Amino acid sequence: MASAPLGYQLRTAAKANQFLVTAEVMPPKGGNPEHMLAMGQMLRGRVHAVNVTDGSRAVMRMSSWAAALLLQQQGVEAVCQVACRDRNRIALQADLMGAHALGLRNILALTGDPVKAGDHPEARGVFDLESVRLLKLLEKLNYGVDSHDNPLTDGALDLFAGAAIDPQSPSWSGLQRRFEAKVKAGAQFFQSQMITDFDRLAKFMNQVASSYDRPVLAGIFLLKSAKNARFINRNVPGVHIPEAIVERLAAAADPLQEGVQIAAEQVQAAQQICQGVHLMAVRREDLIPQILELGGVAPVDAPLAQR
């Protein structure tokens, strides 16, 4: 969406019912953002926005809003993740106002991973809010009031709020309640957790999401090897990579390239089911354009006739 101003490309494409493409990058662990910015440039024109994690897996990295600002200064639209784990409602509101003032417009509201899962297990989790209440707070800020309904005397915000969803959740009723609660709280788009069961995704889209006019982006993860897939099966709750995929990676002469092909096939499958994909290729974000090309997804800045 080259015609939309930076910060509004994802929102404009969503409202136009286009197939949405986002990709995840990790902020640097340190003060040098060069690698992250290089990955962002490789994704420019291929995705509507780059999603910047906020202490994912409770591992300490550069703040998401700072990393997102650096990307947008380089012409790459960002989705700034905001997790409730590390900040109370005062700090959350302060960061959201600051993000808006800096030109960031896309926010993904998250509860946040447990502190014990990360690299500072002795830290104290805050969890003053969780994702649904954070979405409600975002809606208030956009309306021009704070969490106590006091007016924002220096202007309302204009943030495009998104949320996470896990269509593979074992509790179908819980999944439906959570999705509906997030829609009611103001979520304008959804990015899913890693999807391996596309039949389950189709069931979710048909029986739950179809009742609401909200784009859902399927989470596609680049598997680099059979070892990588087995590690995820052991250590990531709620994810089960089918043994057929693990065996396919194990038998491949070039496991990484096989992983690219598998991800591309999943992108193709997602195009028949939902309104977008969210690609995760940890430390190999440079392969995302290849995955999209193999998956038949045209660059987002291509003329509509070519998409």
N, C-alpha and C positions, 0 to 999 in steps of 0.2 A: 504494500500500500504506500507507494512513494508519494502519492498526493496528500496523504494525511500527515499532519505535523508530528514530529517526534514526540512520543508519549501517548499518542492517540491512534497509532497504527493498529494495535491489537484490538482496541475498542471498536474502531471503524470497521475492521474486517469482520468482527463478531456480529455487529449490527447488520452487516451486509450479507450475513449467512454464508460467508466464505469458509472454506476448509482451513482451519487454523493450525499453525505450526509454531511451537515453542521448543526451546532446548535449554537444558540446565547446565550451568557452569558453577564451579566452586570458587569463592573468593580466595585470594592468596592467604597463605599462612606466613605472614610477614608484611613488610612494607613495600615490596616491589610487585606491582600489578601487571608487569609486562606479559607474562604468559597468559593470564586471563584475558587481557586486551587483545592479544594475538588470536586467541580462540574466538573471541567476539567478532573480530574482523572477518574470520573465515565463515562465520554464520550470517554475516550481514547480507541481506537480500534473499537469504534462504529461509529465514524464519521471521515471524511477525514480531517476536520479542525473545530475549534471552532471560531466562529465569535464574536469579541469583539467590543461592541458598543462604539461610540464616542459622548458622550453627547446626547444620544437618548432622544427625547422629550424636548431637551434643559435643561435637568436636569444635574447638575454638579456631575461628578464622576471622578475617577482616569483616567488619560490619557490612551487612547486606546493602544498606542504603548508600554507604560510601562506595562500595564496589559498583553498584548500579549507576551511581552518578558518573563514575569514571567511564563506564561503558557508553552512557548516553552522550558524554562529552566527545566520544569518538564516533558518534552517529549511529550507535546501536541501541535500539529501544530495549528497555529492561522491564522485567517483572521483579519487584522487590519483595522477597519473602519476609514476613514478620511473624516471629514465633513468640508465644506468650511465656515461654519457660523462664526467660532471663530478665523480664521487665515487668514492673507493676503498671497499673493503668495510667499513672501520671507520666511515666517514661514512654509508654506506648503512644499516648497522645502527642507528647512532645516530638517523638521521632516521626510520627505521621505528618504532623504539621511541617516539620523540617523537610521531609521528603517532598511534600507538595510544593513548598517554596523553592526547592531546588529543581523542579521540573519533572519529578518522578510522578507517574500517574497510575501505574499498575501495581496492585498490592495483592499478594497471596497470603491469606490469613491462616495461620497454623497454630495448633496448640504447642507443638514442639516435642522433640524426643526426650525421654527421661534422662536426667543428668547422669545417672549411674552407667548409662550406655556409652559415655564419651570419654574424653581424655582428661577431664577434671572431675572425677567421681565424687570428690569431697566438696564440690561447690554446692551451694544451696539453690534449689529450684524455686522460682517465684510462683508461677501459675496463678497470678491474681485473677486472670481471665483465662478462658479457653477459646477455641476457634469460633464457636457460634456467638459468644458474647463479644469477641473482637469484631466480628462482622457487624453486629448491632452497633458497636461503637463507631465503626467506619461510617455507617449510614447516618448516625447522628452528626459526625463531623462534616459530612457532605451536606447535611441539612443546615449546618451553621451553629450547632450547639455542642457543648462538651458532654462528658459522661453524666453530669448532673443537670443537664438541660440548661446550663448557663450559656448565654450568647457568646459566640466567638467574635469579639469586638473588632478583630482585624481581618475578618472575612472567612467565609465557608471554604471547605476543601472541595476538590473535584477528583476523587480517586475511584478507579475502576477496580472493584473488589472481586477477588476470586477465592476459591476454596479447594481443598483436597477431598478426594473421595476414593474409596476402595471397593470397587464392584465385586471383588472376590472375597469380601468379608463373609465369614461363616454364618453370621446372623443376618438373614434376609430382612426380617422385620426391623432390626436395629439399623441396617444399612438404609432402608427406606425412610425411617424416622430421621436419621441424621441428615440425609440428603434434603428432605423436605424442610427440616429446621434451618439448614444453611441457606436454602432458597428464600425462606421467609425472613431470615435475618439480613438478606441483601446481597448474597453471592450472585455475581453476574456471569461467572464462568467457572468451570471445574476442571482441574487437572487430576487425573487418576494416578494411583500408585501403579507400580509395575504390573502390566497385564501379561499373563501367560495363558489364561483360559478365555478365548474369544467367544465361545458359546455363552459363558457366564456374562461377559460384557454385553453381548447382544440381548440376553434376557433382561439385564439391568436397564438397557436403553429402551427396550420395548415395554417393560412393565412398570418402570419407575420414572426414568428421565423424560420419556416421551410426553408426559403430562405437563411439562414445564418448558418454557422457551429459554433454555440455558444451554450453551454449548458445553459439551464434555470432550476433553482431550484425553485420548488413551495414552497411558504411560508406556513407552517402548524403551527397553533397556538393552544396550549393546553388551552381549556376552562375549568375552574375549577367549574363553577356552572352557573345556569340560571342568577343569579345576575351579575356575571362576564360578561356573554354574553350580557346582556342588557346594562351594563355600556359601553362596547365596541361599541355597536350600537349607543349609545347616543353621545359618545365622540371621536370616531376615524373616521375622515372623509374618505369617500370612501369605508367603510366596512359595509356590511349588513349581519349579521348572520341570516339565515332563521329561521322563527318562529318555524318550525318543530324541529330544533336543540335545540332552547331555551326550548321548551316544553319537549323534551326528557331529557334534563338536570334537569328540574324542577320535573319531575316524577320519577327520579332515586333515589333509596335508598342510593346509594353512588355516588353523582354527580361528584366527582373528578375522580373516576374510570370510570364513563360513559364518561367523557371528554377524558380520555386516549383512550377508545375504539373508540370514534369519530375521534380522531386524527389518530389512526391506520388505520381506514377505509379511511381517506383522503390520507394517505401515500400510501395505496394500489391503490387508484384511480390515484394518481400522477404517479405511475410507468407505467401506461398505456398511459400517455400523454406526459411526459417530461423526462429530463435526470437527475433529482435529486430532493431532498427535502431539505428545510431549516427549521429546527424546532425551535420554540420559546415557551419556557415553563417558563415564568417569575417566579423566585424564586422556581421552581420545576424542574430544569434541571435534577435532579436525576431520573425523570420519563421518560426521553427521550429514554434510552435503552429499557424500556418496550414497549414504543410506536413503536419503530423500530422492535422489535421482533414480536409483534402482527401484525405489518404491513407487515411482511414477508421479511424484509431487513436483510440480513446476516451481521455480523461484517465485517468492511472494511479490516481487516487484515486476514480474512479467505482465504484459497486457492480459486482460481478462480472457481474451480469445485463446490464449496459449495455455491457460490453466485447466 
